[in-house]
Amino acid sequence: MKLTKNEKKENKLLNRTELIYEIQTDGPTIKKETLVDEIAKLEKKDKEQIVIVIIKQVFGKTKCYATVYIYDSKEKVLKRQKKKKEEIKK
């Protein structure tokens, strides 16, 4: 797996950095947990601060793109992320 950072944008209002990565793989689409581990190593951040928004696979190729948010702190992640349907129903 090879990660290449294509775009980086600081979003001061939402206390996060928005990144777009190009991922070259040898097999199927990468799992979110594996991607979070790799980005945490590259960016030297805690795994709990990283949120994978979407991973898009390019049809017929071993290339995909991931949109990633890295928040300033764990509290900001919890505040900004949507609640799951199960949590809303309770």
C-alpha positions in Angstrom: 0.0 0.0 0.0 1.3 3.4 -0.9 -0.3 6.7 0.5 0.1 10.0 -1.3 -1.3 13.2 0.1 -3.1 15.1 -2.7 -4.7 17.9 -0.8 -4.5 19.5 2.6 -6.9 22.2 4.0 -7.0 23.8 7.4 -10.5 24.3 8.7 -10.1 26.6 11.7 -13.9 27.0 12.3 -14.4 23.2 12.8 -11.0 22.7 14.4 -9.8 20.1 11.9 -7.5 19.5 9.0 -9.1 18.1 5.9 -7.0 15.8 3.8 -7.4 13.8 0.5 -5.2 10.8 0.1 -4.5 8.7 -3.0 -4.0 5.1 -2.1 -2.3 2.6 -4.3 -3.1 -1.0 -3.3 -2.3 -4.5 -4.6 -5.7 -6.0 -3.8 -9.2 -5.0 -2.7 -10.2 -1.7 -1.2 -8.4 -0.9 2.1 -10.3 -1.2 5.4 -10.9 1.9 7.4 -9.1 0.6 10.5 -6.0 -0.1 8.5 -6.1 3.3 6.9 -6.5 5.0 10.2 -3.4 3.2 11.5 -1.3 4.2 8.5 -2.4 7.9 8.6 -1.8 8.1 12.4 1.8 7.0 11.7 2.3 9.4 8.8 0.7 12.5 10.5 2.0 11.6 14.0 -1.5 11.9 15.5 -3.6 9.8 17.9 -6.0 7.3 16.2 -9.0 8.8 18.0 -8.5 12.2 16.3 -8.7 10.7 12.8 -12.0 10.2 11.0 -12.3 8.6 7.6 -15.2 10.2 5.7 -15.2 8.2 2.5 -13.0 5.8 0.5 -13.7 5.8 -3.2 -12.3 3.0 -5.4 -11.5 3.8 -9.0 -13.3 1.2 -11.1 -11.0 -1.3 -12.7 -7.9 -0.1 -11.0 -6.0 -0.7 -7.8 -6.2 3.0 -6.9 -8.6 4.6 -4.4 -9.1 8.1 -2.8 -9.9 8.8 0.8 -11.2 11.9 2.4 -9.9 12.2 6.0 -10.5 14.6 8.8 -7.9 15.1 11.6 -9.4 17.0 14.5 -7.4 19.0 17.1 -8.6 16.9 20.0 -10.7 13.8 20.8 -13.4 16.0 22.4 -13.8 17.9 19.0 -14.3 14.5 17.2 -17.1 13.5 19.6 -18.8 16.8 19.3 -18.7 17.0 15.5 -19.6 13.4 14.4 -23.2 12.4 13.7 -24.9 10.0 16.1 -25.8 6.6 14.9 -29.4 5.7 14.4 -29.4 3.3 17.4 -28.2 6.2 19.7 -30.9 8.5 18.4 -33.7 6.0 19.0 -32.8 5.4 22.6 
